[in-house]
């Protein structure tokens, strides 16, 4: 006859296995079903393009489909809220950027998610510089001439953005405050619409993602004045940085990274980091990133989390200084 002590010991082992080993086992066999890659943009947006490039790599590496799901809306807020509430089992991932994780929280603290507490930052992926472009009819051939022209007619010129609170809006607001100019802000619904506004002359200037304007600059349909980061873009190598032109230290860009819900297993995070590091170094992938004006980043969880905190602090300060915070 089995003793009561042996029965108790056996039950304890069962409880221990039930509470501990399945999680570890699930981590080891992840993914167990298709993985959703949430792109907080419509088709063709930067998150969508990057998600589709990596989905193919992930599917081949991990043996399960990685399905891109476009969730546009409110500058990434809709997607961020969805992912923040998802199960932390590695089957829902998000391509987050400075807009949804730094700028929007600075503009509106009541978004429903915390950029630090509600996500596991997996790794940085790319930096996305912008470029200051003007309509060719604007009587300025350089950044200095543009600033002088704007100062000569305060409020008389119009600048466009991809929407109120977008990286384009914040970049121009910070730039205008730095150089002492005043322009009328015209928000559009997206970067492509803003570029169309530039081409038709509805607006005089705007900060744009480089892929949207590099061919137009080459064709003389728009004039590029300077790049927003400390390094020139390989897509527009003849256009100087603002730093080179006297705006010392001017360095504003969106960094895009991969995120999971808070509490995601470190084992899953490590597997994704390893595959991303391998995929991003491939020649064809690197060439495609350069073509899109994206600067590849290599940063693990701790470094990326530190960058996120710095990014949040930068835009919180900018929003306070420029009085851009939305009323509660």
Secondary structure, DSSP 8 states (H G I E B T S, - for coil): ---HHHHHHHHHHHHHHHHHHHHHHHHHH--SS-EEEEESS-TTSHHHHHHHHHHHHHHHHHSS-EEEEE---GGGHHHHHHHHTS-SSSSEEEEE-HIIIIIHHHH-S-SS--TTTTEEEEEEEEEEEEEEEEETTSS-SSHHHHHHHHHHTTT-SEEEESSTTSHHHHHHHHHHHHHT---EEEE-SSHHHHHHHHHHTS-SEEEEEHHHHHHHHHTTSEEEEEESSSS--GGGTTS-BTTTTT-TT---EEEEEEEEETT--HHHHHHHHHHHHHHHTSHHHHHHHHHTTEEEEEE-HHHHHHHHHHHHHHHHHHHHHHT-----
